[in-house]
């Protein structure tokens, strides 16, 4: 008898690959086969090939299928729509045992493929429930104000069951109601309620208010909200056979003494900002592990993230990017790693005591699951909203002042790193994130809320008997 298969469509690029692979790993534990489908970014960045190779090597129970990018496209929405035809053909010809499809939220247009093939369709929200609540309510608010968010000042916006936030905390594209990417994102959120259900990478204790609002139907106006299922925290594993050198370096450091700086797959800075970070770290006197990426031209954006247009290419000369003599002067108490480090493993290491992060949701959850307090430096997409949630709702972090200006100064880096690692004033944050770690562990146990929620999804939503 052919094993029923769940197809997980991870969409474009590597931004959502890690959590979707972790989601895919849940299905074989319940007797289902699983295939992860990806779209190769048009730019074919080396980071994509490396990420897929790591995922394939460390997840033998998952089948991976990479669909080549179509040769002609003018933007990300058109590219994703163009992938419907090859996805339809692949599902028809290669996965006859497909029982259901789980789409990355940005692949909303692929709902039409699932409907044509008679497959139950679900979405996976790689971000948190608070972001989902904002996104589902956003089309209603946009229609109500009948103006661009960038035109209405910075009075706090009130959305159901999320902390008040300023319009400037929305993704940059959302500040202009005529922006093409923003109109597309609105369309994505308008289609999510058409699915059979939405899986969210979070857990009940962490986002109780937002999950209650979603469950009560308070976020979608005028039609039902599909069931929302917590499956998190889905935290990546390194997948590396050989121990990374930075972990060996951490082995030699005292407990909770190191600040870890890592800014995601697109988190690179101009040379001026790199210098300010370096000076601040040196003056702080604290131990640090810093993942450095090559400066790129232009601003990080959702479009670039999805299309894989940013990334590190070739060898990186870190010394050339740093102030003269910085690496030598900080040798022993600091380590600058080029381009990539096994983030989840670093955060779980006993020596890591603070995390300077861009507030991507994967990173937020990895920090929380490891019990490491966060220093928030949001860069793009929904990261400013995540910053609001981290500070105002759950209380596991502080902000790097100046993140919304041209540069965060060395004095701020120095003061905030020292404060988080040493100050008694930061004790409530450290205690709160330690509690969050305990609740995250409880959620994924067999008796935990996320495990039980996923089992209920499998039974009640008809994916398996």
C-alpha positions in Angstrom: 0.0 0.0 0.0 1.4 3.4 -1.0 2.2 5.7 1.9 0.2 8.9 1.9 2.4 12.0 1.2 2.2 15.5 2.4 3.8 18.1 0.1 5.3 21.1 1.7 5.8 23.9 -0.8 8.6 26.1 0.7 8.5 28.6 -2.0 11.3 30.8 -3.2 14.8 31.0 -1.8 16.2 30.1 1.6 14.4 32.6 3.9 11.7 30.1 5.0 13.5 26.9 4.2 14.7 26.1 7.7 11.4 26.3 9.6 9.5 24.5 6.7 12.0 21.6 6.8 11.5 21.4 10.6 7.7 21.3 9.9 8.2 18.6 7.3 10.0 16.5 9.9 6.9 16.3 12.0 4.9 14.3 9.4 7.1 11.1 9.2 6.7 10.8 13.0 3.0 10.2 12.3 3.4 7.7 9.5 3.2 10.1 6.5 5.7 10.6 3.8 6.7 14.2 3.0 8.2 16.0 0.1 9.6 19.6 0.3 9.3 21.6 -3.0 11.5 24.6 -3.5 11.9 27.2 -6.3 15.5 28.0 -7.2 16.0 31.8 -7.0 16.8 33.5 -10.3 20.1 34.8 -9.1 21.2 31.2 -8.1 23.1 32.4 -5.1 25.7 30.0 -3.5 23.8 30.4 -0.2 20.8 28.6 -1.7 22.7 25.6 -2.9 24.6 25.4 0.4 21.4 25.6 2.4 19.6 22.9 0.3 22.6 20.6 0.6 22.7 21.0 4.4 19.0 20.3 4.6 19.2 17.2 2.4 22.1 15.7 4.2 20.6 16.1 7.7 17.0 15.1 6.8 17.1 11.7 5.1 13.4 11.1 5.8 12.4 14.0 3.6 12.3 14.0 -0.2 13.5 17.3 -1.7 12.5 18.6 -5.2 14.0 21.9 -6.5 12.1 23.5 -9.4 14.2 25.7 -11.7 13.2 29.3 -12.0 11.4 30.3 -15.1 13.6 32.1 -17.5 11.4 35.2 -17.9 9.9 37.2 -15.0 9.8 40.9 -14.1 9.2 40.7 -10.3 8.7 38.3 -7.4 4.9 38.0 -7.6 5.0 37.2 -11.3 7.7 34.6 -10.7 5.7 32.8 -8.0 2.6 32.8 -10.2 4.7 31.4 -13.0 5.6 28.4 -10.8 2.0 27.2 -10.6 2.3 25.3 -13.9 5.4 23.3 -13.1 4.1 22.7 -9.5 0.8 21.3 -11.0 2.7 19.1 -13.4 5.0 17.8 -10.6 2.1 17.0 -8.3 0.3 15.2 -11.1 3.2 13.1 -12.4 5.5 12.6 -9.5 3.4 12.6 -6.3 0.3 10.5 -7.0 0.1 9.7 -3.3 -0.3 13.3 -2.3 -2.9 13.7 0.4 -2.5 17.4 1.2 -0.3 20.4 0.4 1.1 22.9 2.9 2.1 26.2 1.3 4.4 28.9 2.4 2.2 31.9 2.9 3.8 33.7 0.0 2.6 30.9 -2.4 -1.0 31.9 -1.9 -1.7 31.8 -5.6 -0.9 28.1 -5.6 -4.3 27.5 -3.8 -5.6 27.4 -7.4 -3.4 24.4 -8.1 -4.5 22.5 -5.0 -8.2 23.2 -5.9 -7.7 22.0 -9.4 -6.2 18.7 -8.2 -8.7 18.3 -5.4 -6.0 18.5 -2.6 -6.7 20.0 0.8 -4.6 23.1 1.1 -3.1 24.6 4.3 -0.7 27.4 4.9 2.4 27.6 7.1 3.1 31.0 8.7 6.8 31.0 9.4 6.4 34.2 11.4 4.5 34.4 14.7 0.8 34.6 15.5 1.0 38.3 16.2 2.3 38.9 12.7 -0.4 36.7 11.3 -3.0 38.6 13.3 -1.7 42.0 11.9 -1.5 40.7 8.4 -5.1 39.2 8.3 -6.5 42.5 9.7 -4.4 44.7 7.5 -6.6 44.7 4.3 -9.6 45.9 6.5 -7.6 48.7 8.1 -6.1 49.7 4.8 -9.6 50.0 3.3 -10.9 52.0 6.3 -8.2 54.7 6.4 -8.2 55.1 2.6 -4.7 56.5 2.7 -1.1 55.3 2.8 0.2 54.4 6.2 3.1 56.7 5.5 0.7 59.7 5.3 -1.1 59.4 8.6 1.6 60.3 11.1 3.0 58.0 13.7 0.1 57.7 16.2 -0.1 54.0 17.4 -2.3 51.7 15.5 -4.6 49.4 17.4 -5.1 45.9 15.9 -6.9 43.0 17.7 -4.9 41.6 20.6 -1.4 42.8 19.6 0.5 45.6 21.3 0.0 49.1 19.8 2.5 49.8 17.1 3.4 52.8 15.0 2.8 52.8 11.2 6.6 53.1 10.8 6.9 49.6 12.4 5.1 48.1 9.4 7.3 46.8 6.5 8.6 49.7 4.4 6.5 48.7 1.4 3.3 49.0 3.5 3.8 52.8 4.0 2.8 53.3 0.3 -0.6 51.8 -0.5 0.3 51.9 -4.2 3.6 50.0 -3.8 3.4 46.9 -6.0 4.9 44.5 -3.4 2.5 45.8 -0.7 -0.5 45.3 -2.9 0.7 41.7 -3.5 1.2 41.1 0.2 -2.3 42.4 0.9 -3.5 39.9 -1.7 -1.6 37.1 0.0 -3.3 37.8 3.4 -6.7 38.1 1.7 -6.3 34.6 0.3 -5.1 32.8 3.5 -8.7 32.4 4.9 -9.5 30.3 1.8 -7.3 27.5 3.1 -8.4 24.6 5.3 -6.1 25.7 8.1 -3.0 27.7 9.1 0.0 26.2 10.9 2.0 28.8 12.9 5.5 28.5 14.2 4.8 29.6 17.7 3.4 28.1 21.0 0.4 28.9 23.1 2.2 30.4 26.1 4.2 32.8 24.0 1.3 34.4 22.0 -1.8 33.7 24.0 -3.6 37.0 23.1 -3.0 36.9 19.4 -4.0 33.2 19.2 -7.2 34.0 21.1 -8.0 36.8 18.6 -7.3 34.5 15.7 -9.4 31.7 17.2 -12.3 34.1 17.9 -12.3 35.4 14.3 -11.5 38.9 15.4 -8.8 39.5 12.7 -10.6 38.6 9.5 -13.6 40.9 8.8 -16.7 39.6 7.0 -15.8 35.9 6.6 -14.6 32.9 8.8 -11.0 32.4 9.9 -9.7 28.9 9.2 -8.4 26.9 12.2 -5.0 28.0 13.5 -2.6 25.4 14.8 0.5 26.1 16.8 3.4 23.8 15.9 6.4 25.6 17.4 8.9 26.4 18.4 10.4 24.7 15.3 14.1 25.3 15.9 16.8 24.3 13.3 19.6 21.9 13.9 23.0 22.5 12.4 23.0 19.5 10.1 26.8 19.6 10.1 28.9 16.4 10.6 32.0 18.4 11.6 31.9 20.7 14.6 32.1 24.3 13.5 35.2 26.2 14.6 33.2 28.8 16.4 31.7 26.2 18.7 35.2 25.0 19.7 36.0 28.6 20.4 32.9 28.9 22.6 34.0 25.8 24.5 36.9 27.8 26.0 34.7 30.8 27.2 33.0 31.2 30.6 29.3 30.5 31.0 26.9 33.2 29.6 29.9 35.5 28.9 29.6 35.9 25.1 27.4 38.2 23.1 26.4 36.7 19.7 25.8 39.0 16.8 24.0 37.6 13.7 21.7 39.4 11.4 20.1 36.7 9.1 20.6 35.8 5.5 20.4 39.5 4.3 21.8 41.2 7.4 24.8 43.0 6.0 25.8 46.6 6.7 27.8 49.3 5.0 31.4 49.6 6.1 30.7 52.6 8.3 28.2 50.6 10.4 30.6 47.6 10.7 33.2 50.0 12.1 30.8 51.3 14.7 29.9 47.8 15.8 33.6 46.8 16.0 34.5 49.9 18.1 31.6 49.3 20.4 32.5 45.7 20.9 36.1 46.5 21.6 35.3 49.3 24.1 32.7 47.1 25.9 35.4 44.7 27.1 33.0 41.8 26.6 33.5 38.5 24.8 31.8 38.4 21.4 31.1 36.1 18.5 30.1 38.1 15.4 28.9 36.7 12.1 30.1 39.2 9.5 28.6 39.5 6.0 30.0 41.4 3.0 28.4 44.8 2.6 25.9 44.8 -0.3 24.7 47.7 -2.5 21.1 48.8 -1.8 18.7 48.2 1.0 17.5 44.9 2.2 14.0 44.2 1.1 11.3 41.4 1.1 11.7 41.2 -2.7 15.4 40.6 -2.4 14.9 38.1 0.4 12.5 36.0 -1.7 14.4 36.3 -4.9 17.7 35.4 -3.3 19.3 38.6 -4.7 21.5 39.2 -1.7 24.1 36.9 -0.3 27.8 36.4 0.2 29.7 35.5 -2.9 33.4 34.4 -2.8 35.9 34.6 0.0 35.3 37.2 2.6 38.3 39.2 3.9 37.0 40.2 7.4 40.2 42.1 8.3 39.7 44.4 5.3 36.2 45.3 6.5 37.3 46.1 10.1 39.0 49.1 11.7 42.8 48.7 11.5 44.1 46.3 14.1 40.7 45.4 15.5 41.0 41.6 15.0 44.5 41.6 16.6 43.4 43.7 19.6 40.4 41.6 20.3 42.1 38.3 19.7 41.2 35.7 22.4 38.0 37.4 23.7 36.4 38.0 20.3 35.8 36.0 17.2 34.5 37.3 13.8 33.2 34.5 11.7 32.7 34.9 7.9 29.1 34.8 6.5 27.7 31.8 8.4 27.6 30.0 11.7 25.3 27.3 13.1 23.1 29.8 14.9 20.9 27.5 16.8 23.9 25.6 18.2 25.6 28.8 19.1 22.6 30.0 21.0 22.2 26.7 22.9 25.9 26.8 23.9 26.4 27.4 27.7 28.8 30.3 26.9 26.3 32.5 25.0 24.8 35.2 27.2 23.1 37.6 24.8 22.0 37.8 21.2 22.1 40.9 19.0 19.5 40.0 16.3 17.7 41.5 13.3 14.5 40.0 14.9 13.6 37.6 12.1 11.1 35.2 13.6 13.4 32.2 13.2 16.1 33.9 15.2 13.6 35.2 17.8 12.4 31.6 18.4 15.9 30.2 18.5 16.9 32.8 21.0 13.8 32.1 23.2 14.2 28.3 22.9 17.8 28.7 24.1 16.9 31.1 26.9 19.1 33.9 25.6 18.0 37.5 26.0 17.7 39.5 22.8 19.1 42.9 21.8 16.8 44.0 18.9 18.2 45.5 15.8 15.4 45.1 13.2 16.3 45.6 9.5 13.5 44.9 7.1 10.1 43.1 6.5 8.1 42.4 9.7 11.1 42.7 12.0 10.0 46.0 13.5 6.7 44.4 14.5 8.6 41.5 16.0 10.7 44.0 18.0 7.5 45.5 19.4 6.2 42.1 20.4 9.6 41.1 22.0 9.7 44.2 24.1 6.1 45.0 24.9 4.3 41.7 25.0 6.7 39.0 26.1 9.6 41.1 27.7 12.6 39.0 26.6 14.7 41.8 25.0 15.8 45.4 24.7 16.4 47.6 21.7 19.5 49.0 20.1 18.8 52.7 19.9 19.4 54.2 16.5 18.4 51.1 14.5 15.8 53.3 12.7 18.4 56.0 11.8 21.4 56.0 9.5 23.7 54.3 11.9 23.8 52.7 15.4 26.7 54.4 17.2 29.6 52.6 18.9 28.6 54.1 22.2 25.2 52.4 22.0 26.7 49.0 21.1 29.2 49.3 23.9 26.6 50.3 26.5 23.8 47.9 25.5 26.1 44.9 25.3 27.6 45.5 28.6 24.2 46.3 30.2 22.6 43.0 29.0 25.5 40.8 30.0 26.4 42.5 33.4 23.7 44.8 34.7 21.3 43.9 37.5 18.8 46.1 35.6 18.7 43.5 32.9 17.9 40.7 35.4 14.1 40.8 34.7 14.8 40.2 31.0 17.1 37.3 31.7 14.6 35.8 34.1 11.8 36.2 31.7 13.6 34.5 28.8 14.6 31.7 31.1 10.9 31.1 31.8 10.1 31.3 28.1 12.7 28.6 27.5 10.9 26.3 30.0 7.5 26.9 28.4 8.9 26.3 24.9 10.3 22.9 26.0 7.0 22.0 27.6 5.1 22.9 24.4 6.9 20.4 22.2 6.7 17.4 24.6 4.1 14.7 23.9 1.8 16.2 26.5 2.6 19.8 25.4 0.3 22.3 23.7 2.1 22.3 20.3 2.4 18.5 20.0 -1.3 18.1 20.9 -2.3 20.9 18.5 -0.4 19.2 15.6 -2.1 15.8 16.4 -5.5 17.5 16.4 -4.6 19.1 13.0 -3.8 15.6 11.6 -7.1 14.1 12.9 -9.6 16.9 12.6 -8.4 18.4 9.4 -8.4 15.0 7.7 -4.7 14.7 6.7 -4.6 11.2 8.3 -6.9 8.9 10.3 
